[in-house]
């Protein structure tokens, strides 16, 4: 998300890269008008009374950033947020009857299944309207789906890739100056801890009370989410992930774990269940060790703290930083939950989930492409390069074979031809290029992404999922899986996810 005004290498000229330079992307008309993308508006749930909001308040120190929803609310009618959370901690949204094993019919979860990491974290209903709306989920999982063992190996590799690609890049996240990256860390080949200071950090310019730029008067950061981290936001040159350990994951990847646990606990994906788990994870002190939270998190919880129902906390107005690759990080476990049910089911679930945090038609267009790629690589065991060629040539008018054969460095292609920032128009083709060039080596691909800098964490998760899906769990070096800080927890979550949803058809 942060863009640091870095000076890039000399741009590749049109004559050099005529067939491979990316023109303005197609309008994605076929995708933007598809039923899947229409779920962005069709699934913005509201009752006939438009779910009139009840008055709620933030922590007193956050009042400047999040005012009570109802005009004229008094201190007597608007309890502090911490008291709301304490009052609601023991409550649950009533679950509807499950007609068969694994069916999720709008239940609000009580947390991960017993024995799973985070099982003690019981989600309270959030402020605003309850989530138990009489709406059919995208997919009610009535039974486990039979998949070939190779497809399951690819599925597991895809999930591992999210966390490996993210964690390798964490210490050099948003290093746009690659010379400084290598001066500070050398050529990264393994997990490292971040330095306390970041030479290009602009976190001090970010709004702690909501999305985008702003001051540090708001207390969404510190009191509502990212507890205890507010003090680091106003200081110059503080690393976005200061204090984290080698092999730890950043916040978006941890939210992908929330999705994975929630799907496993309920035998299928349900957006209401996820929202409850997401709110609980984010508002529980000590649930993670990251300092930075992207704009979409801050915006969501600024709205939530005002009493906006969680399914409406993603704003309907698309900002300049809404369509970014950070929105892809949670998508793989949603997409993969639909394996065996068809590419359209995967696409619908993907777009439904995306709209909960990123209401962006542009981002949804790219997410459709990403969903199709992941689904076909895992479920249909499609070849990675063939899949990438189809997307690049058919939707971006990009010749990946010619680009890879041109002999340019990764830095030149990522920084100069496409762009190394978070914006999806730049990061998506950069991801395709790296996935294509390193399709035969998961390890080389994720390390190349790390060392090229820029928005490498979230691009790394999206790329890692693609490369991991192609390589399979069996094709990922053990050192990269075992080197993750919570490798055992991640493995158990992947095990539970696979066991809950699938069975091996060729056992």
VMD Tcl script that draws the C-alpha trace (Angstrom):
set ca {
  {0.00 0.00 0.00}
  {2.69 2.59 0.86}
  {4.30 4.04 -2.25}
  {7.60 5.70 -1.59}
  {8.37 7.71 -4.69}
  {11.36 5.54 -5.48}
  {13.43 6.25 -8.56}
  {13.22 3.25 -10.85}
  {15.60 2.00 -13.52}
  {15.48 3.50 -17.01}
  {12.16 2.39 -18.50}
  {12.14 -0.17 -21.27}
  {11.31 1.54 -24.54}
  {8.37 0.69 -26.72}
  {10.71 -0.48 -29.47}
  {12.43 -2.87 -27.10}
  {9.26 -4.29 -25.64}
  {6.56 -3.66 -28.24}
  {4.87 -7.01 -27.83}
  {5.51 -7.31 -24.14}
  {4.92 -3.90 -22.67}
  {1.56 -3.71 -21.02}
  {-0.90 -1.29 -22.58}
  {-3.83 -0.11 -20.60}
  {-5.59 -3.29 -19.48}
  {-8.75 -4.28 -21.23}
  {-11.91 -3.07 -19.66}
  {-12.73 -6.61 -18.52}
  {-16.23 -5.96 -19.77}
  {-17.12 -9.64 -19.83}
  {-15.96 -10.01 -16.25}
  {-17.32 -6.73 -14.93}
  {-20.79 -7.63 -16.16}
  {-20.69 -11.28 -15.13}
  {-23.01 -12.65 -12.42}
  {-19.98 -13.33 -10.25}
  {-18.94 -9.69 -10.18}
  {-22.53 -8.60 -9.72}
  {-22.37 -10.29 -6.33}
  {-20.47 -7.19 -5.23}
  {-23.80 -5.42 -5.08}
  {-26.23 -8.31 -4.90}
  {-24.60 -9.59 -1.73}
  {-24.53 -6.25 0.09}
  {-27.13 -7.53 2.47}
  {-29.75 -5.30 4.01}
  {-33.21 -5.93 5.32}
  {-36.27 -3.93 4.21}
  {-35.54 -1.38 6.89}
  {-32.00 -0.99 5.50}
  {-30.66 -2.40 8.76}
  {-31.01 0.84 10.70}
  {-27.88 1.19 12.79}
  {-27.86 1.30 16.54}
  {-25.65 3.93 18.19}
  {-22.25 2.70 19.27}
  {-19.03 4.39 20.19}
  {-15.36 3.77 19.91}
  {-12.93 3.96 22.76}
  {-13.03 7.49 24.11}
  {-9.66 8.35 22.62}
  {-10.94 7.39 19.16}
  {-13.96 9.65 19.25}
  {-12.47 12.07 16.76}
  {-12.16 9.27 14.20}
  {-15.36 7.35 14.89}
  {-18.45 9.16 16.11}
  {-21.67 7.50 17.32}
  {-23.91 6.42 14.49}
  {-27.07 8.04 15.84}
  {-27.32 11.79 16.11}
  {-27.88 13.04 19.61}
  {-26.55 9.91 21.28}
  {-25.48 10.54 24.84}
  {-22.80 9.01 26.99}
  {-25.51 7.04 28.77}
  {-26.71 5.42 25.54}
  {-23.29 4.84 23.96}
  {-21.11 2.51 26.06}
  {-17.35 2.42 25.49}
  {-16.22 -0.20 23.00}
  {-14.25 -2.18 25.54}
  {-17.42 -2.53 27.65}
  {-19.37 -3.62 24.59}
  {-16.83 -6.32 23.87}
  {-16.85 -7.51 27.46}
  {-20.64 -7.53 27.51}
  {-20.86 -9.46 24.27}
  {-17.97 -11.83 24.88}
  {-20.17 -14.72 25.91}
  {-22.85 -14.31 23.25}
  {-23.29 -16.14 19.96}
  {-25.33 -15.49 16.88}
  {-27.85 -18.35 16.84}
  {-26.88 -21.10 14.43}
  {-29.43 -22.50 12.06}
  {-30.07 -26.20 11.84}
  {-27.48 -28.13 9.83}
  {-29.33 -30.71 7.73}
  {-26.30 -32.85 6.97}
  {-22.72 -33.34 8.08}
  {-20.66 -30.26 7.34}
  {-23.54 -28.09 6.15}
  {-23.16 -24.45 7.13}
  {-26.41 -22.54 6.90}
  {-25.47 -19.10 8.09}
  {-24.07 -20.10 11.46}
  {-21.90 -17.65 13.28}
  {-18.94 -19.64 14.54}
  {-17.86 -20.23 18.08}
  {-14.25 -20.24 16.98}
  {-12.00 -22.90 15.49}
  {-12.74 -26.52 16.16}
  {-11.50 -27.98 19.40}
  {-7.82 -28.71 19.28}
  {-7.14 -26.21 16.49}
  {-4.93 -23.16 17.03}
  {-6.97 -20.28 18.37}
  {-9.71 -22.55 19.71}
  {-9.99 -20.47 22.90}
  {-10.88 -17.33 20.91}
  {-14.68 -17.26 20.91}
  {-16.08 -14.68 18.48}
  {-18.58 -12.20 19.93}
  {-21.26 -10.74 17.71}
  {-19.90 -7.40 16.45}
  {-21.55 -4.01 16.91}
  {-24.30 -3.22 14.48}
  {-26.82 -5.69 13.16}
  {-26.27 -9.40 13.85}
  {-24.89 -11.59 11.10}
  {-27.62 -14.23 11.24}
  {-29.49 -13.04 8.14}
  {-31.75 -15.49 6.29}
  {-29.56 -15.61 3.21}
  {-28.26 -18.77 1.56}
  {-24.45 -19.07 1.67}
  {-22.42 -19.13 -1.54}
  {-21.76 -22.82 -0.95}
  {-23.25 -25.21 1.57}
  {-20.83 -28.11 1.82}
  {-22.97 -31.23 2.23}
  {-20.20 -33.80 1.98}
  {-16.51 -34.18 1.39}
  {-15.36 -34.02 -2.22}
  {-13.16 -36.73 -3.70}
  {-9.99 -35.39 -5.32}
  {-6.96 -37.20 -6.76}
  {-3.96 -37.29 -4.47}
  {-2.01 -35.06 -6.86}
  {-4.73 -32.40 -6.68}
  {-4.66 -32.53 -2.88}
  {-0.86 -32.21 -2.96}
  {-1.25 -29.13 -5.14}
  {-3.92 -27.71 -2.85}
  {-1.67 -28.11 0.17}
  {1.23 -26.53 -1.71}
  {-0.97 -23.57 -2.62}
  {-1.77 -22.91 1.04}
  {1.86 -23.23 2.13}
  {2.83 -20.78 -0.60}
  {0.71 -17.99 0.91}
  {2.75 -17.98 4.11}
  {6.18 -18.69 2.66}
  {5.98 -15.95 0.03}
  {4.81 -13.47 2.65}
  {7.26 -14.29 5.42}
  {10.37 -14.33 3.24}
  {9.55 -10.78 2.11}
  {8.45 -9.43 5.48}
  {11.80 -7.86 6.51}
  {12.14 -6.04 3.16}
  {8.48 -5.21 2.60}
  {8.04 -1.94 0.69}
  {11.75 -1.53 0.00}
  {11.48 0.26 -3.34}
  {15.19 1.06 -3.37}
  {16.70 -2.35 -4.09}
  {20.24 -1.05 -3.58}
  {19.30 -0.20 0.00}
  {17.52 -3.55 0.35}
  {20.72 -5.41 -0.48}
  {22.82 -3.06 1.64}
  {20.62 -3.79 4.66}
  {20.04 -7.52 4.14}
  {22.24 -8.80 1.34}
  {20.75 -11.33 -1.07}
  {17.94 -12.86 0.95}
  {17.87 -16.66 0.84}
  {16.08 -17.46 4.10}
  {13.78 -16.01 6.74}
  {15.07 -12.95 8.55}
  {13.78 -10.54 11.17}
  {13.13 -6.93 10.14}
  {15.30 -4.07 11.28}
  {13.73 -1.58 13.66}
  {14.07 1.21 11.11}
  {12.96 1.24 7.47}
  {14.70 3.72 5.13}
  {11.57 4.33 3.07}
  {8.87 4.04 5.71}
  {5.95 6.44 5.41}
  {3.87 4.82 8.11}
  {3.96 8.13 10.01}
  {1.79 9.63 7.25}
  {-0.92 6.99 7.59}
  {-4.23 7.58 9.32}
  {-4.56 5.67 12.59}
  {-8.27 6.45 12.72}
  {-9.28 5.10 9.32}
  {-8.17 4.65 5.74}
  {-5.54 6.49 3.75}
  {-3.28 9.31 4.84}
  {-3.86 11.33 7.98}
  {-2.64 11.98 11.48}
  {-2.29 9.84 14.56}
  {-5.14 11.34 16.60}
  {-7.47 8.46 15.80}
  {-7.26 5.32 17.91}
  {-8.61 2.61 15.66}
  {-4.98 1.51 15.56}
  {-4.03 0.77 19.14}
  {-7.43 0.48 20.80}
  {-9.67 -1.37 18.33}
  {-7.12 -3.29 16.25}
  {-3.33 -3.69 16.38}
  {-3.42 -3.22 20.12}
  {-0.39 -1.53 21.64}
  {1.02 -0.51 18.24}
  {-0.25 3.07 18.01}
  {2.96 4.55 19.41}
  {4.98 3.29 16.45}
  {2.86 4.96 13.78}
  {3.80 8.56 14.49}
  {7.55 8.06 14.54}
  {9.65 8.54 11.41}
  {11.33 5.62 9.63}
  {9.80 2.88 11.78}
  {9.64 -0.48 10.02}
  {6.10 -1.54 9.13}
  {6.69 -4.90 10.80}
  {9.04 -3.85 13.59}
  {9.35 -6.33 16.42}
  {8.37 -9.36 14.37}
  {10.49 -12.50 14.38}
  {12.11 -14.31 11.48}
  {9.51 -16.54 9.84}
  {6.49 -14.69 11.21}
  {3.66 -13.70 8.90}
  {2.23 -10.25 8.31}
  {-1.36 -9.37 9.09}
  {-2.98 -10.21 5.75}
  {-1.43 -13.68 5.70}
  {-2.61 -14.22 9.27}
  {-6.11 -13.34 8.08}
  {-5.74 -16.07 5.45}
  {-5.16 -18.43 8.36}
  {-8.39 -17.15 9.92}
  {-10.19 -18.14 6.71}
  {-8.51 -21.55 6.64}
  {-9.40 -22.32 10.25}
  {-12.96 -21.15 9.82}
  {-13.56 -23.23 6.69}
  {-12.11 -26.29 8.42}
  {-14.22 -25.76 11.52}
  {-17.46 -25.65 9.55}
  {-16.80 -27.98 6.65}
  {-17.17 -25.23 4.06}
  {-16.90 -21.54 3.36}
  {-19.54 -19.19 4.74}
  {-19.07 -15.43 4.63}
  {-20.98 -14.73 7.86}
  {-18.85 -17.21 9.72}
  {-15.70 -15.61 8.35}
  {-16.79 -12.09 9.31}
  {-17.38 -13.10 12.90}
  {-13.99 -14.84 13.06}
  {-12.28 -11.87 11.38}
  {-13.77 -9.33 13.79}
  {-12.80 -11.45 16.77}
  {-9.24 -12.00 15.55}
  {-8.66 -8.35 14.78}
  {-10.22 -6.96 17.98}
  {-8.60 -9.43 20.39}
  {-5.42 -8.04 22.01}
  {-2.39 -10.23 21.45}
  {-3.86 -12.14 18.51}
  {-0.92 -11.12 16.29}
  {2.41 -9.33 16.41}
  {2.23 -7.05 13.36}
  {2.44 -3.27 13.59}
  {0.98 -2.20 10.26}
  {-2.58 -2.67 9.01}
  {-3.55 -1.77 5.47}
  {-6.19 0.86 4.75}
  {-8.91 -1.71 4.20}
  {-8.52 -3.04 7.75}
  {-8.54 0.45 9.23}
  {-11.52 1.52 7.17}
  {-13.47 -1.63 8.04}
  {-12.98 -1.20 11.77}
  {-13.54 2.55 11.75}
  {-16.98 1.74 10.34}
  {-17.48 -1.24 12.66}
  {-16.67 0.89 15.71}
  {-19.43 3.29 14.69}
  {-21.95 0.46 14.74}
  {-22.03 -0.31 11.03}
  {-22.96 -3.98 10.48}
  {-19.83 -5.94 9.53}
  {-21.26 -7.02 6.19}
  {-21.54 -3.31 5.31}
  {-18.18 -2.14 6.65}
  {-16.51 -2.31 3.25}
  {-17.33 1.08 1.73}
  {-19.18 1.25 -1.55}
  {-16.89 3.98 -2.89}
  {-13.68 2.78 -4.50}
  {-10.61 4.79 -3.53}
  {-7.25 5.01 -5.23}
  {-5.78 2.36 -2.94}
  {-8.70 -0.08 -2.89}
  {-7.71 -2.09 -5.97}
  {-4.47 -3.54 -4.68}
  {-2.95 -6.97 -4.45}
  {-3.30 -7.09 -0.67}
  {-6.91 -8.06 -1.34}
  {-5.74 -11.35 -2.90}
  {-4.02 -12.77 0.18}
  {-7.14 -14.26 1.79}
  {-8.59 -15.61 -1.45}
  {-6.80 -18.97 -1.98}
  {-8.49 -20.85 0.91}
  {-11.84 -19.47 -0.28}
  {-11.24 -20.50 -3.89}
  {-9.89 -23.93 -2.99}
  {-12.88 -24.67 -0.77}
  {-14.86 -25.02 -4.00}
  {-12.61 -27.63 -5.61}
  {-14.74 -30.30 -7.26}
  {-17.71 -27.94 -7.56}
  {-16.70 -26.04 -10.68}
  {-14.82 -22.92 -11.65}
  {-17.97 -20.78 -11.43}
  {-18.57 -21.81 -7.82}
  {-14.98 -20.87 -7.01}
  {-15.39 -17.53 -8.74}
  {-18.63 -16.74 -6.91}
  {-17.11 -17.54 -3.51}
  {-14.00 -15.53 -4.36}
  {-15.92 -12.39 -5.33}
  {-18.32 -12.71 -2.40}
  {-15.37 -12.85 -0.02}
  {-13.50 -10.02 -1.71}
  {-16.49 -7.70 -1.40}
  {-16.42 -8.07 2.39}
  {-13.17 -6.10 2.61}
  {-12.53 -4.59 -0.85}
  {-15.56 -3.34 -2.73}
  {-13.86 -2.67 -6.04}
  {-15.07 -3.66 -9.49}
  {-11.56 -3.32 -10.88}
  {-10.07 -5.60 -8.25}
  {-12.93 -8.07 -8.74}
  {-12.08 -8.29 -12.44}
  {-8.53 -9.33 -11.63}
  {-9.69 -11.60 -8.81}
  {-11.85 -13.51 -11.29}
  {-8.75 -14.23 -13.36}
  {-6.78 -15.23 -10.28}
  {-9.56 -17.53 -9.10}
  {-9.76 -19.25 -12.47}
  {-5.99 -19.81 -12.54}
  {-5.79 -21.27 -9.04}
  {-8.82 -23.47 -9.51}
  {-7.60 -24.95 -12.79}
  {-4.04 -25.50 -11.59}
  {-5.25 -27.35 -8.50}
  {-8.54 -28.97 -9.46}
  {-7.79 -29.67 -13.14}
  {-4.03 -30.06 -12.61}
  {-3.45 -27.61 -15.46}
  {0.07 -26.62 -16.45}
  {1.12 -23.36 -14.80}
  {2.79 -21.77 -17.82}
  {-0.07 -22.68 -20.15}
  {-2.54 -21.18 -17.68}
  {-0.50 -17.98 -17.33}
  {-0.16 -17.64 -21.11}
  {-3.90 -17.80 -21.54}
  {-4.57 -15.08 -18.99}
  {-1.72 -12.81 -20.07}
  {-2.45 -12.94 -23.79}
  {-6.22 -13.13 -23.58}
  {-6.79 -10.38 -21.02}
  {-3.65 -8.24 -20.79}
  {-2.34 -8.59 -24.37}
  {0.97 -9.60 -22.86}
  {3.41 -12.09 -24.44}
  {5.07 -13.77 -21.47}
  {7.27 -16.01 -23.62}
  {8.81 -13.03 -25.39}
  {9.20 -11.11 -22.15}
  {10.94 -14.01 -20.40}
  {13.21 -14.57 -23.41}
  {14.25 -10.91 -23.61}
  {16.89 -11.40 -20.92}
  {15.95 -8.44 -18.77}
  {16.57 -8.55 -15.04}
  {13.64 -9.08 -12.72}
  {14.17 -5.62 -11.30}
  {13.92 -4.01 -14.73}
  {10.73 -5.86 -15.62}
  {9.00 -5.50 -12.25}
  {10.03 -1.92 -11.51}
  {10.18 -0.39 -14.99}
  {7.91 -2.32 -17.32}
  {5.03 -2.95 -14.94}
  {5.50 -1.49 -11.48}
  {6.48 -2.78 -8.06}
  {3.78 -1.01 -6.04}
  {0.56 -2.46 -4.65}
  {-1.81 -1.19 -7.33}
  {-3.35 -4.16 -9.09}
  {-2.71 -2.82 -12.61}
  {1.01 -3.05 -11.78}
  {1.27 -5.92 -9.34}
  {-0.86 -8.41 -11.27}
  {1.29 -8.50 -14.44}
  {4.43 -8.44 -12.27}
  {3.10 -11.52 -10.48}
  {2.32 -13.23 -13.80}
  {5.83 -12.54 -15.08}
  {7.53 -13.95 -11.97}
  {5.25 -17.00 -11.92}
  {5.97 -17.67 -15.59}
  {9.73 -17.24 -15.36}
  {10.06 -19.40 -12.25}
  {7.30 -21.91 -12.97}
  {9.77 -24.79 -12.58}
  {11.12 -23.73 -9.18}
  {8.98 -22.63 -6.25}
  {12.05 -21.67 -4.22}
  {13.66 -19.53 -6.93}
  {10.36 -17.81 -7.62}
  {9.54 -16.74 -4.08}
  {13.12 -15.63 -3.43}
  {13.20 -13.61 -6.66}
  {10.00 -11.88 -5.57}
  {11.52 -11.05 -2.19}
  {14.75 -9.65 -3.59}
  {13.08 -7.48 -6.22}
  {11.48 -5.42 -3.43}
  {8.44 -3.19 -3.61}
  {5.10 -4.63 -2.52}
  {6.69 -8.06 -2.21}
  {4.78 -9.43 0.81}
  {1.28 -9.44 -0.63}
  {2.52 -10.04 -4.15}
  {4.58 -12.83 -2.58}
  {1.51 -14.47 -1.03}
  {-0.40 -14.35 -4.31}
  {2.63 -15.57 -6.25}
  {3.48 -18.20 -3.65}
  {-0.02 -19.64 -3.91}
  {0.35 -20.00 -7.70}
  {3.84 -21.50 -7.54}
  {2.87 -23.70 -4.59}
  {-0.17 -24.98 -6.48}
  {2.03 -25.94 -9.42}
  {4.78 -27.51 -7.32}
  {2.56 -29.17 -4.75}
  {3.48 -29.57 -1.11}
  {5.92 -32.28 -2.18}
  {7.76 -29.80 -4.41}
  {8.34 -27.16 -1.72}
  {11.64 -27.52 0.16}
  {11.14 -28.65 3.74}
  {13.35 -25.84 5.03}
  {10.87 -23.25 3.75}
  {7.93 -24.96 5.45}
  {9.76 -25.76 8.67}
  {11.36 -22.31 8.86}
  {8.04 -20.52 9.31}
  {7.69 -19.30 12.88}
  {4.43 -21.20 13.43}
  {5.10 -24.01 11.01}
  {3.42 -26.61 13.24}
  {0.27 -24.51 13.58}
  {0.07 -23.85 9.85}
  {0.54 -27.53 9.08}
  {-2.22 -28.52 11.49}
  {-4.57 -25.95 9.94}
  {-3.86 -27.23 6.43}
  {-4.42 -30.80 7.66}
  {-7.74 -29.84 9.24}
  {-8.82 -27.91 6.12}
  {-8.11 -30.83 3.81}
  {-9.68 -33.40 6.15}
  {-12.86 -31.35 6.53}
  {-13.43 -30.79 2.81}
  {-11.84 -33.57 0.80}
  {-11.06 -37.24 0.54}
  {-8.52 -38.94 -1.71}
  {-10.15 -40.57 -4.71}
  {-7.19 -42.73 -5.71}
  {-6.18 -43.95 -2.23}
}
mol new
graphics top color blue
foreach p $ca { graphics top sphere $p radius 0.5 }
foreach p [lrange $ca 0 end-1] q [lrange $ca 1 end] { graphics top cylinder $p $q radius 0.2 }
display resetview
